[in-house]
């Protein structure tokens, strides 16, 4: 069914638009999407430490990369 594929492509396009414009709380913290649809986000240096109860947990030491975008984004021909 030729129309079926067109419908799927249209649905996928609309879905990615909703994702790009979504306003939601992310476990990654604030981020946005680059031209190749990969997130532009902060990365943090973390250390495994024992808490008061003796269990290991992650402690954020500091910001490692701010607004980091993958290194291949400029080679991508995708457009929104």
NUKOL-739274 format. One record per atom (N, C-alpha, C): residue in one letter; atom name; x, y, z. Coordinates in nm, 4 decimals. Layout:
BEGIN
{a; CA; {X; Y; Z}}
...
//
This chain:
BEGIN
{x; N; {0.0838; -0.1179; 0.0000}}
{x; CA; {0.0000; 0.0000; 0.0000}}
{x; C; {0.0888; 0.1250; 0.0000}}
{x; N; {0.0990; 0.1924; -0.1110}}
{x; CA; {0.1847; 0.3103; -0.1182}}
{x; C; {0.1465; 0.4194; -0.0185}}
{x; N; {0.0200; 0.4392; 0.0053}}
{x; CA; {-0.0239; 0.5431; 0.0990}}
{x; C; {0.0155; 0.5128; 0.2425}}
{x; N; {0.0305; 0.3855; 0.2731}}
{x; CA; {0.0654; 0.3446; 0.4089}}
{x; C; {0.2032; 0.3974; 0.4478}}
{x; N; {0.3000; 0.3877; 0.3566}}
{x; CA; {0.4342; 0.4365; 0.3843}}
{x; C; {0.4348; 0.5883; 0.4018}}
{x; N; {0.3565; 0.6571; 0.3213}}
{x; CA; {0.3484; 0.8018; 0.3321}}
{x; C; {0.2937; 0.8412; 0.4687}}
{x; N; {0.1952; 0.7679; 0.5144}}
{x; CA; {0.1353; 0.7952; 0.6440}}
{x; C; {0.2365; 0.7739; 0.7562}}
{x; N; {0.3161; 0.6674; 0.7477}}
{x; CA; {0.4171; 0.6409; 0.8497}}
{x; C; {0.5227; 0.7504; 0.8515}}
{x; N; {0.5669; 0.7934; 0.7348}}
{x; CA; {0.6684; 0.8986; 0.7268}}
{x; C; {0.6141; 1.0285; 0.7846}}
{x; N; {0.4901; 1.0597; 0.7513}}
{x; CA; {0.4284; 1.1810; 0.8029}}
{x; C; {0.4164; 1.1737; 0.9546}}
{x; N; {0.3761; 1.0593; 1.0048}}
{x; CA; {0.3629; 1.0401; 1.1490}}
{x; C; {0.4980; 1.0534; 1.2185}}
{x; N; {0.6029; 0.9984; 1.1601}}
{x; CA; {0.7373; 1.0070; 1.2177}}
{x; C; {0.7848; 1.1515; 1.2198}}
{x; N; {0.7576; 1.2250; 1.1119}}
{x; CA; {0.7965; 1.3661; 1.1064}}
{x; C; {0.7273; 1.4451; 1.2168}}
{x; N; {0.5981; 1.4233; 1.2332}}
{x; CA; {0.5233; 1.4945; 1.3362}}
{x; C; {0.5691; 1.4535; 1.4751}}
{x; N; {0.6048; 1.3279; 1.4929}}
{x; CA; {0.6540; 1.2796; 1.6213}}
{x; C; {0.7851; 1.3454; 1.6587}}
{x; N; {0.8783; 1.3580; 1.5635}}
{x; CA; {1.0064; 1.4208; 1.5946}}
{x; C; {0.9873; 1.5693; 1.6229}}
{x; N; {0.8898; 1.6326; 1.5585}}
{x; CA; {0.8623; 1.7732; 1.5862}}
{x; C; {0.8141; 1.7891; 1.7297}}
{x; N; {0.7258; 1.7014; 1.7737}}
{x; CA; {0.6765; 1.7081; 1.9119}}
{x; C; {0.7917; 1.6888; 2.0097}}
{x; N; {0.8821; 1.5961; 1.9803}}
{x; CA; {0.9948; 1.5701; 2.0678}}
{x; C; {1.0872; 1.6909; 2.0748}}
{x; N; {1.1136; 1.7545; 1.9632}}
{x; CA; {1.2018; 1.8718; 1.9613}}
{x; C; {1.1441; 1.9863; 2.0412}}
{x; N; {1.0134; 1.9999; 2.0402}}
{x; CA; {0.9483; 2.1117; 2.1066}}
{x; C; {0.8986; 2.0753; 2.2464}}
{x; N; {0.9218; 1.9521; 2.2901}}
{x; CA; {0.8706; 1.9077; 2.4193}}
{x; C; {0.9334; 1.9874; 2.5323}}
{x; N; {0.8520; 2.0178; 2.6306}}
{x; CA; {0.8994; 2.0861; 2.7495}}
{x; C; {0.8754; 1.9912; 2.8657}}
{x; N; {0.9785; 1.9161; 2.9032}}
{x; CA; {0.9641; 1.8177; 3.0092}}
{x; C; {1.0890; 1.8136; 3.0949}}
{x; N; {1.0747; 1.7672; 3.2172}}
{x; CA; {1.1873; 1.7535; 3.3084}}
{x; C; {1.2625; 1.6261; 3.2718}}
{x; N; {1.3895; 1.6384; 3.2419}}
{x; CA; {1.4702; 1.5247; 3.2002}}
{x; C; {1.5657; 1.4837; 3.3111}}
{x; N; {1.5937; 1.3549; 3.3222}}
{x; CA; {1.6924; 1.3079; 3.4187}}
{x; C; {1.8326; 1.3543; 3.3785}}
{x; N; {1.8500; 1.3979; 3.2558}}
{x; CA; {1.9790; 1.4490; 3.2078}}
{x; C; {1.9978; 1.5960; 3.2401}}
{x; N; {1.8967; 1.6594; 3.2914}}
{x; CA; {1.9028; 1.8037; 3.3110}}
{x; C; {1.8591; 1.8718; 3.1823}}
{x; N; {1.8725; 2.0040; 3.1764}}
{x; CA; {1.8278; 2.0747; 3.0555}}
{x; C; {1.9147; 2.0398; 2.9348}}
{x; N; {1.8498; 2.0198; 2.8231}}
{x; CA; {1.9220; 1.9949; 2.6988}}
{x; C; {1.8354; 2.0297; 2.5806}}
{x; N; {1.8976; 2.0361; 2.4643}}
{x; CA; {1.8270; 2.0610; 2.3384}}
{x; C; {1.8855; 1.9672; 2.2346}}
{x; N; {1.8260; 1.9649; 2.1189}}
{x; CA; {1.8721; 1.8760; 2.0129}}
{x; C; {1.9565; 1.9511; 1.9111}}
{x; N; {2.0626; 1.8857; 1.8627}}
{x; CA; {2.1471; 1.9423; 1.7584}}
{x; C; {2.0905; 1.9129; 1.6209}}
{x; N; {2.1612; 1.9565; 1.5196}}
{x; CA; {2.1153; 1.9385; 1.3818}}
{x; C; {2.1036; 1.7911; 1.3420}}
{x; N; {2.1774; 1.7024; 1.4086}}
{x; CA; {2.1698; 1.5596; 1.3752}}
{x; C; {2.0806; 1.4829; 1.4721}}
{x; N; {2.0005; 1.5565; 1.5486}}
{x; CA; {1.8993; 1.5016; 1.6388}}
{x; C; {1.9588; 1.4341; 1.7625}}
{x; N; {2.0868; 1.4550; 1.7907}}
{x; CA; {2.1483; 1.4081; 1.9144}}
{x; C; {2.1381; 1.5210; 2.0171}}
{x; N; {2.1244; 1.4868; 2.1433}}
{x; CA; {2.1135; 1.5921; 2.2453}}
{x; C; {2.2416; 1.6740; 2.2609}}
{x; N; {2.2236; 1.8019; 2.2873}}
{x; CA; {2.3312; 1.8903; 2.3309}}
{x; C; {2.3065; 1.9052; 2.4802}}
{x; N; {2.4017; 1.8604; 2.5613}}
{x; CA; {2.3757; 1.8528; 2.7047}}
{x; C; {2.5032; 1.8677; 2.7861}}
{x; N; {2.4857; 1.8868; 2.9147}}
{x; CA; {2.5984; 1.8933; 3.0067}}
{x; C; {2.6344; 1.7517; 3.0517}}
{x; N; {2.7635; 1.7303; 3.0746}}
{x; CA; {2.8124; 1.6048; 3.1323}}
{x; C; {2.8844; 1.6386; 3.2615}}
{x; N; {2.8642; 1.5549; 3.3620}}
{x; CA; {2.9181; 1.5821; 3.4940}}
{x; C; {3.0170; 1.4739; 3.5348}}
{x; N; {3.1216; 1.5151; 3.6053}}
{x; CA; {3.2174; 1.4228; 3.6629}}
{x; C; {3.1582; 1.3724; 3.7938}}
{x; N; {3.1494; 1.2402; 3.8082}}
{x; CA; {3.0927; 1.1817; 3.9297}}
{x; C; {3.1905; 1.0829; 3.9905}}
{x; N; {3.1773; 1.0657; 4.1195}}
{x; CA; {3.2646; 0.9779; 4.1949}}
{x; C; {3.1779; 0.8819; 4.2754}}
{x; N; {3.2162; 0.7546; 4.2792}}
{x; CA; {3.1445; 0.6559; 4.3612}}
{x; C; {3.1963; 0.6673; 4.5040}}
{x; N; {3.1054; 0.6984; 4.5976}}
{x; CA; {3.1420; 0.7147; 4.7381}}
{x; C; {3.0438; 0.6378; 4.8261}}
{x; N; {3.0852; 0.6075; 4.9463}}
{x; CA; {2.9956; 0.5425; 5.0428}}
{x; C; {2.9143; 0.6498; 5.1148}}
{x; N; {2.7846; 0.6233; 5.1301}}
{x; CA; {2.7003; 0.7151; 5.2056}}
{x; C; {2.7037; 0.6787; 5.3539}}
{x; N; {2.6224; 0.7453; 5.4341}}
{x; CA; {2.6212; 0.7230; 5.5783}}
{x; C; {2.5875; 0.5788; 5.6155}}
{x; N; {2.5091; 0.5135; 5.5325}}
{x; CA; {2.4686; 0.3761; 5.5591}}
{x; C; {2.5667; 0.2720; 5.5077}}
{x; N; {2.6743; 0.3152; 5.4455}}
{x; CA; {2.7745; 0.2234; 5.3927}}
{x; C; {2.7491; 0.1770; 5.2510}}
{x; N; {2.6407; 0.2258; 5.1890}}
{x; CA; {2.6099; 0.1903; 5.0500}}
{x; C; {2.6814; 0.2868; 4.9559}}
{x; N; {2.7147; 0.2372; 4.8387}}
{x; CA; {2.7782; 0.3236; 4.7398}}
{x; C; {2.6739; 0.4071; 4.6678}}
{x; N; {2.7094; 0.5290; 4.6413}}
{x; CA; {2.6240; 0.6207; 4.5685}}
{x; C; {2.7137; 0.7112; 4.4830}}
{x; N; {2.6539; 0.7831; 4.3907}}
{x; CA; {2.7316; 0.8746; 4.3064}}
{x; C; {2.7271; 1.0158; 4.3635}}
{x; N; {2.8425; 1.0766; 4.3709}}
{x; CA; {2.8553; 1.2148; 4.4155}}
{x; C; {2.9016; 1.2970; 4.2960}}
{x; N; {2.8285; 1.4015; 4.2629}}
{x; CA; {2.8685; 1.4887; 4.1530}}
{x; C; {2.9833; 1.5766; 4.1995}}
{x; N; {3.0948; 1.5661; 4.1296}}
{x; CA; {3.2156; 1.6409; 4.1641}}
{x; C; {3.2159; 1.7766; 4.0946}}
{x; N; {3.1715; 1.7786; 3.9688}}
{x; CA; {3.1689; 1.9046; 3.8950}}
{x; C; {3.1245; 1.8854; 3.7521}}
{x; N; {3.1215; 1.9937; 3.6808}}
{x; CA; {3.0817; 1.9938; 3.5401}}
{x; C; {3.2020; 1.9563; 3.4542}}
{x; N; {3.1883; 1.8515; 3.3754}}
{x; CA; {3.2979; 1.8072; 3.2884}}
{x; C; {3.2884; 1.8719; 3.1498}}
{x; N; {3.1685; 1.8745; 3.0927}}
{x; CA; {3.1464; 1.9339; 2.9598}}
{x; C; {3.0161; 2.0119; 2.9624}}
{x; N; {3.0195; 2.1371; 2.9222}}
{x; CA; {2.8993; 2.2200; 2.9197}}
{x; C; {2.8454; 2.2307; 2.7774}}
{x; N; {2.7150; 2.2111; 2.7624}}
{x; CA; {2.6493; 2.2193; 2.6311}}
{x; C; {2.7264; 2.1414; 2.5257}}
{x; N; {2.7614; 2.0196; 2.5588}}
{x; CA; {2.8429; 1.9365; 2.4701}}
{x; C; {2.7597; 1.8817; 2.3550}}
{x; N; {2.8152; 1.8932; 2.2348}}
{x; CA; {2.7527; 1.8370; 2.1145}}
{x; C; {2.8482; 1.7338; 2.0574}}
{x; N; {2.7954; 1.6251; 2.0062}}
{x; CA; {2.8828; 1.5190; 1.9552}}
{x; C; {2.9743; 1.5714; 1.8454}}
{x; N; {3.0871; 1.5059; 1.8311}}
{x; CA; {3.1917; 1.5575; 1.7428}}
{x; C; {3.1609; 1.5443; 1.5940}}
{x; N; {3.0577; 1.4707; 1.5578}}
{x; CA; {3.0278; 1.4502; 1.4156}}
{x; C; {2.9094; 1.5332; 1.3657}}
{x; N; {2.8558; 1.6178; 1.4476}}
{x; CA; {2.7367; 1.6936; 1.4081}}
{x; C; {2.7591; 1.7784; 1.2835}}
{x; N; {2.8794; 1.8290; 1.2652}}
{x; CA; {2.9049; 1.9140; 1.1489}}
{x; C; {2.9184; 1.8340; 1.0192}}
{x; N; {2.9259; 1.7030; 1.0283}}
{x; CA; {2.9344; 1.6176; 0.9089}}
{x; C; {2.7967; 1.5636; 0.8684}}
{x; N; {2.6973; 1.5936; 0.9476}}
{x; CA; {2.5628; 1.5412; 0.9235}}
{x; C; {2.4844; 1.6346; 0.8309}}
{x; N; {2.4228; 1.5761; 0.7310}}
{x; CA; {2.3443; 1.6546; 0.6351}}
{x; C; {2.1977; 1.6633; 0.6703}}
{x; N; {2.1587; 1.6097; 0.7855}}
{x; CA; {2.0167; 1.6126; 0.8234}}
{x; C; {1.9733; 1.7551; 0.8509}}
{x; N; {1.8465; 1.7802; 0.8247}}
{x; CA; {1.7867; 1.9094; 0.8571}}
{x; C; {1.6563; 1.8814; 0.9296}}
{x; N; {1.6098; 1.9780; 1.0027}}
{x; CA; {1.4844; 1.9603; 1.0755}}
{x; C; {1.3722; 1.9716; 0.9767}}
//
